Amino acid sequence: MSGKNEFLPDWANDPPAGGSYRSIFKWGAPDAFKHPNRRLYGMLKEELHLSDDDFRKKRALGNQPVALDLSCGMEPEQVRRFMDISGPENVFSDDYARVKCGTGKTLEEALRLRHGAPVQAPDLVVHPRTAEEIEKIVALCARDGIPAYAYGGGSSVTLGLRPSRGGVCLVMTTHMNRLVRFSEINQTITVEPGMTGPQLENLLNNAPDTLNATRRYTCGHFPQSFEFSSVGGWIAALGSGQQSSYYGDMADLVVSQAYVTPAGAFKTLDYPATATGPKVNDIMKGSEGAFGVIVGATLKIFRYAPENRKRFAFIFPEWEAAVSAARDISQGEFGMPSAFRISDPEETRVAMRLYGIEGTPVDRYLSLRGLRPQNRCLFIGSADGERAFARNIRKKVKKICKRSGAVYITGLPVKKWEHGRFTDPYMREDLGDFGIIIDTLESAVTWEGFHRLHQGVRAFIKSRPRTMCMTHASHFYPQGTNLYFIFIAAMTDLEEYLEFQQGIVEQILKHGGSLSHHHGVGKMTAPWMEAHLGKAQMDVLRALKRHFDPNNIMNPGGTLGLDVADEEKRRLLPGGS
Amino acid sequence: MSGKNEFLPDWANDPPAGGSYRSIFKWGAPDAFKHPNRRLYGMLKEELHLSDDDFRKKRALGNQPVALDLSCGMEPEQVRRFMDISGPENVFSDDYARVKCGTGKTLEEALRLRHGAPVQAPDLVVHPRTAEEIEKIVALCARDGIPAYAYGGGSSVTLGLRPSRGGVCLVMTTHMNRLVRFSEINQTITVEPGMTGPQLENLLNNAPDTLNATRRYTCGHFPQSFEFSSVGGWIAALGSGQQSSYYGDMADLVVSQAYVTPAGAFKTLDYPATATGPKVNDIMKGSEGAFGVIVGATLKIFRYAPENRKRFAFIFPEWEAAVSAARDISQGEFGMPSAFRISDPEETRVAMRLYGIEGTPVDRYLSLRGLRPQNRCLFIGSADGERAFARNIRKKVKKICKRSGAVYITGLPVKKWEHGRFTDPYMREDLGDFGIIIDTLESAVTWEGFHRLHQGVRAFIKSRPRTMCMTHASHFYPQGTNLYFIFIAAMTDLEEYLEFQQGIVEQILKHGGSLSHHHGVGKMTAPWMEAHLGKAQMDVLRALKRHFDPNNIMNPGGTLGLDVADEEKRRLLPGGS
């Protein structure tokens, strides 16, 4: 199938042009790439009914320089006030800065930028240096009715950063990325919100050197965006890392937070648990910039002992057995695996190619064991924690999986997965260059609702001809898990994409899934919030919004559905703009 | 020391007189008792400088019939409306019902009732049958400005039930105690809020018979009030059970809740985790009846496998070593023990007598090993969960404790503790009959703040002559724990007691403890809430209160400090009334 002289597309290998749209929508580091391998390329052609010819000519690359036909709407006098606060060197109003900080990594934004289509932008970009500056900025914004947005790693996939009404974007990663306090006794680290994943883990993994600690630590939070996302963003959007089944979601990891809101600045208390009324620390988590700006956070940390990690991978004969085993593991009370992922048959077929299992003796052995390629499901996982604890998890997992007819295929696929786990998003631009979209939606679900959600959403996606739908569950709880839908299709029309995406969201809700498990809501799925939570619960969030931000200046324009007027809702809904 | 003919007080062994004050303030079942044993009695005399003579004559017993000099302030027309809703057989306005449902189990209330001192009472007691009735009742109360209180097991130790402004008390345990739904697949149980601990555990432990399940289950929530408290109360006051270090606090156990509030009725969603904004399920936890009435709750459940339990007890040579080992265990990442308790030297001396260790060969062996009686600290614990998981916990715990110089004294003391763990509160009436108070306050604290809090609060309590102060930590987290202070003194004057209690609360705050770890706030420590949380956080809670209950009818009069006016604050503060 894969000869040496076989055609391969000319995947982009050069950094985007400086100042270009592409430099904004391209994932990750400018000079880093991850291309579909030969096997995946072959599969794409098969599944999407494409030929090599479809990969000879690239579409719009977005390498043209950013030019915004939206001038800075702020009076020079106002701009000067921001310069007075944060220094003129930290205030920008050029088109590039405004577009860059006004967009995240949703596919919609990528498609718009690729074609130089109109986007919304803040009037001004400010890189504040301290929480005190942010207090002044928020006070100024509140006084003058200027919208304010916080920008961390810029990896939102929910239009969370879209500056619907102009205003000021505060970039937190430039200066506000410092260590505030480390407590080895409490096993916590307090940082500013702009600290990124690698900065945090480097500090913690090398704690004996960097923090004068007796041990090495980890925060245990590894979302796919890990390399390019920040602590503040994780908290604001309630992220979950790829090892959350053991370490917990961001909702679990945040001990306390400091905020600047139009209603004042405060820091929540640091207790491990209290019974002093509803917890303001909980109330702020997931507020997506709509209540105020996170200016500090204290996170739980864990002992870092990669030498204790036990890895395991299995192939199940079919999906129901994999799901049932995953539930049995999650409810087994022997501790949770750390990485923990089951892939449905379609994703498994892709994974077998990506991880190089297809065509190997393992592949043939699986067939001999009666595991049919069309039904096989991949399960990969690992156990962290104390050595015997991790060892016992692997032992119990093996026992449960084997009882379910699964075949153990060693821990090697997990190592492969670990190696590439942060870099898959790079492939989006490769595919986009040839008019192929790859996008995802994810949803929390109880065990009871699992198959209904999977089948319902998958049926909708697959009802579109020549469309791939890969699904996995990757964050586990005794009460349920999440389903992560990845869809790939040859699709270049923005309207068609938006309509398709809207259809998937509606199928998720129709089949009992949540609006999001770990991506947040932003402005993308905000129009469905009230239908999802119900009016009474939305009214609670609105009451909090009114309290913190009575003049609606904090990330306004639909965030969490807090200020979606009927008219605006129509405009926000895909196809409406 | 303990001869057969030695004097022992004539501890009360008869149920309280029917309709009496004593029948209200007495803990637990009317015909159940637990008296101080000979060894404890001897110790009390020593420590409080009392003699047998002090235990010959009983003080006020509170056996007189309840007579309230506060008539029902409700118009007959209004009373009739409540009868129309819940049936006349479920509506009461007699003195006994009003006093019973207007008081909890704080020592202040017990002292008042014992002496027939004035207490506050609701005008009416209603036993609603359904959530729909509660909707009608809350709507009626909202329309007419009638205060409404929810009464579960009546075990509040924070004046949580005090009906400061008359109104209607809703008793939830009479009818609203039903199973709503059991999901073995999701490992959840949905119940009405009036279900008590034993009702819940009986259902779950016998699930194959009662719920047609394939396994037995447990909720894992065992507060000391277990036998006489209800699910709704646990959630409202954010309780923690004695095995919370493994099973989690009530804050962790609640998957979703249904509420009736003046702003409407709603049910939060059932997902195991979501990223759809701040979680209303979290916002409602700990609201202590001030936002609305809990009418249903879905709780996590766990596999019930008592055969897997591993028990362990140790004696540490001194407190610092015990605390340090407890922290090492909590941060050791091999899973958490289930029961987990370390006692300071004074509590250890009491425990050695209670559990019959003093004077035994074990006692002599400890002395031989150099563990001095004045410094010894008891550690008791157990591990639940899957068999090898539990076994590994015991193994690691032993290793850590031995490294700290502790001596293993088998699992027997844990069995003794398990046997009596719900019954210690019965001793309060025994002591009260002879003018001795026993009371508790508890506080969450980080590991960093542990010793400062222990020393500061203990010093204050011990500065009162002839006062015992026993302290333990019993709910553990990697980031900290709680400290539970038990104080015993010969004290009959209510004002003196209130002043002393106020002093302890102030020392807790002064030394960095939280206002409560698992008892809640109620109206007792409400006056300190703003000083504790800060104005900005209190303003968040007040904004929620305004939203849910704009006319302040839900458990008004100071709950959580939400409606403590300056004047009222003074009145509420001990010594002010």
Chai-1 contact restraints between the chains, C-beta under 6 A:
chainA,res_idxA,chainB,res_idxB,connection_type,confidence,min_distance_angstrom,max_distance_angstrom,comment,restraint_id
A,S183,B,E448,contact,1.0,0.0,6.0,A-B,restraint_1
A,I185,B,W447,contact,1.0,0.0,6.0,A-B,restraint_2
A,I185,B,E448,contact,1.0,0.0,6.0,A-B,restraint_3
A,N186,B,T446,contact,1.0,0.0,6.0,A-B,restraint_4
A,N186,B,W447,contact,1.0,0.0,6.0,A-B,restraint_5
A,N186,B,E448,contact,1.0,0.0,6.0,A-B,restraint_6
A,N186,B,Q479,contact,1.0,0.0,6.0,A-B,restraint_7
A,Q187,B,Q331,contact,1.0,0.0,6.0,A-B,restraint_8
A,Q187,B,P478,contact,1.0,0.0,6.0,A-B,restraint_9
A,Q187,B,Q479,contact,1.0,0.0,6.0,A-B,restraint_10
A,T188,B,Q479,contact,1.0,0.0,6.0,A-B,restraint_11
A,L238,B,A275,contact,1.0,0.0,6.0,A-B,restraint_12
A,D249,B,A273,contact,1.0,0.0,6.0,A-B,restraint_13
A,G264,B,A536,contact,1.0,0.0,6.0,A-B,restraint_14
A,F266,B,G534,contact,1.0,0.0,6.0,A-B,restraint_15
A,F266,B,A536,contact,1.0,0.0,6.0,A-B,restraint_16
A,F266,B,Q537,contact,1.0,0.0,6.0,A-B,restraint_17
A,D270,B,T446,contact,1.0,0.0,6.0,A-B,restraint_18
A,Y271,B,A444,contact,1.0,0.0,6.0,A-B,restraint_19
A,Y271,B,S514,contact,1.0,0.0,6.0,A-B,restraint_20
A,P272,B,Y477,contact,1.0,0.0,6.0,A-B,restraint_21
A,P272,B,Q479,contact,1.0,0.0,6.0,A-B,restraint_22
A,P272,B,G480,contact,1.0,0.0,6.0,A-B,restraint_23
A,A273,B,D249,contact,1.0,0.0,6.0,A-B,restraint_24
A,A273,B,A444,contact,1.0,0.0,6.0,A-B,restraint_25
A,T274,B,A444,contact,1.0,0.0,6.0,A-B,restraint_26
A,T274,B,S514,contact,1.0,0.0,6.0,A-B,restraint_27
A,A275,B,L238,contact,1.0,0.0,6.0,A-B,restraint_28
A,A275,B,S516,contact,1.0,0.0,6.0,A-B,restraint_29
A,A275,B,H518,contact,1.0,0.0,6.0,A-B,restraint_30
A,A275,B,G520,contact,1.0,0.0,6.0,A-B,restraint_31
A,T276,B,L515,contact,1.0,0.0,6.0,A-B,restraint_32
A,T276,B,S516,contact,1.0,0.0,6.0,A-B,restraint_33
A,T276,B,V521,contact,1.0,0.0,6.0,A-B,restraint_34
A,G277,B,G286,contact,1.0,0.0,6.0,A-B,restraint_35
A,G277,B,L541,contact,1.0,0.0,6.0,A-B,restraint_36
A,G277,B,L560,contact,1.0,0.0,6.0,A-B,restraint_37
A,P278,B,I283,contact,1.0,0.0,6.0,A-B,restraint_38
A,P278,B,G286,contact,1.0,0.0,6.0,A-B,restraint_39
A,P278,B,S287,contact,1.0,0.0,6.0,A-B,restraint_40
A,V280,B,Q537,contact,1.0,0.0,6.0,A-B,restraint_41
A,V280,B,V540,contact,1.0,0.0,6.0,A-B,restraint_42
A,D282,B,D282,contact,1.0,0.0,6.0,A-B,restraint_43
A,I283,B,P278,contact,1.0,0.0,6.0,A-B,restraint_44
A,I283,B,I283,contact,1.0,0.0,6.0,A-B,restraint_45
A,G286,B,G277,contact,1.0,0.0,6.0,A-B,restraint_46
A,G286,B,P278,contact,1.0,0.0,6.0,A-B,restraint_47
A,S287,B,P278,contact,1.0,0.0,6.0,A-B,restraint_48
A,R303,B,E333,contact,1.0,0.0,6.0,A-B,restraint_49
A,Q331,B,Q187,contact,1.0,0.0,6.0,A-B,restraint_50
A,G332,B,E386,contact,1.0,0.0,6.0,A-B,restraint_51
A,E333,B,R303,contact,1.0,0.0,6.0,A-B,restraint_52
A,E333,B,G385,contact,1.0,0.0,6.0,A-B,restraint_53
A,E333,B,E386,contact,1.0,0.0,6.0,A-B,restraint_54
A,F334,B,E386,contact,1.0,0.0,6.0,A-B,restraint_55
A,F334,B,F389,contact,1.0,0.0,6.0,A-B,restraint_56
A,G335,B,G335,contact,1.0,0.0,6.0,A-B,restraint_57
A,G385,B,E333,contact,1.0,0.0,6.0,A-B,restraint_58
A,E386,B,G332,contact,1.0,0.0,6.0,A-B,restraint_59
A,E386,B,E333,contact,1.0,0.0,6.0,A-B,restraint_60
A,E386,B,F334,contact,1.0,0.0,6.0,A-B,restraint_61
A,A388,B,N392,contact,1.0,0.0,6.0,A-B,restraint_62
A,F389,B,F334,contact,1.0,0.0,6.0,A-B,restraint_63
A,F389,B,N392,contact,1.0,0.0,6.0,A-B,restraint_64
A,N392,B,A388,contact,1.0,0.0,6.0,A-B,restraint_65
A,N392,B,F389,contact,1.0,0.0,6.0,A-B,restraint_66
A,A444,B,Y271,contact,1.0,0.0,6.0,A-B,restraint_67
A,A444,B,A273,contact,1.0,0.0,6.0,A-B,restraint_68
A,A444,B,T274,contact,1.0,0.0,6.0,A-B,restraint_69
A,T446,B,N186,contact,1.0,0.0,6.0,A-B,restraint_70
A,T446,B,D270,contact,1.0,0.0,6.0,A-B,restraint_71
A,W447,B,I185,contact,1.0,0.0,6.0,A-B,restraint_72
A,W447,B,N186,contact,1.0,0.0,6.0,A-B,restraint_73
A,E448,B,S183,contact,1.0,0.0,6.0,A-B,restraint_74
A,E448,B,I185,contact,1.0,0.0,6.0,A-B,restraint_75
A,E448,B,N186,contact,1.0,0.0,6.0,A-B,restraint_76
A,Y477,B,P272,contact,1.0,0.0,6.0,A-B,restraint_77
A,P478,B,Q187,contact,1.0,0.0,6.0,A-B,restraint_78
A,Q479,B,N186,contact,1.0,0.0,6.0,A-B,restraint_79
A,Q479,B,Q187,contact,1.0,0.0,6.0,A-B,restraint_80
A,Q479,B,P272,contact,1.0,0.0,6.0,A-B,restraint_81
A,G480,B,P272,contact,1.0,0.0,6.0,A-B,restraint_82
A,S514,B,Y271,contact,1.0,0.0,6.0,A-B,restraint_83
A,S514,B,T274,contact,1.0,0.0,6.0,A-B,restraint_84
A,L515,B,T276,contact,1.0,0.0,6.0,A-B,restraint_85
A,S516,B,A275,contact,1.0,0.0,6.0,A-B,restraint_86
A,S516,B,T276,contact,1.0,0.0,6.0,A-B,restraint_87
A,H518,B,A275,contact,1.0,0.0,6.0,A-B,restraint_88
A,G520,B,A275,contact,1.0,0.0,6.0,A-B,restraint_89
A,V521,B,T276,contact,1.0,0.0,6.0,A-B,restraint_90
A,G534,B,F266,contact,1.0,0.0,6.0,A-B,restraint_91
A,A536,B,G264,contact,1.0,0.0,6.0,A-B,restraint_92
A,A536,B,F266,contact,1.0,0.0,6.0,A-B,restraint_93
A,Q537,B,F266,contact,1.0,0.0,6.0,A-B,restraint_94
A,Q537,B,V280,contact,1.0,0.0,6.0,A-B,restraint_95
A,V540,B,V280,contact,1.0,0.0,6.0,A-B,restraint_96
A,L541,B,G277,contact,1.0,0.0,6.0,A-B,restraint_97
A,A543,B,H547,contact,1.0,0.0,6.0,A-B,restraint_98
A,H547,B,A543,contact,1.0,0.0,6.0,A-B,restraint_99
A,L560,B,G277,contact,1.0,0.0,6.0,A-B,restraint_100
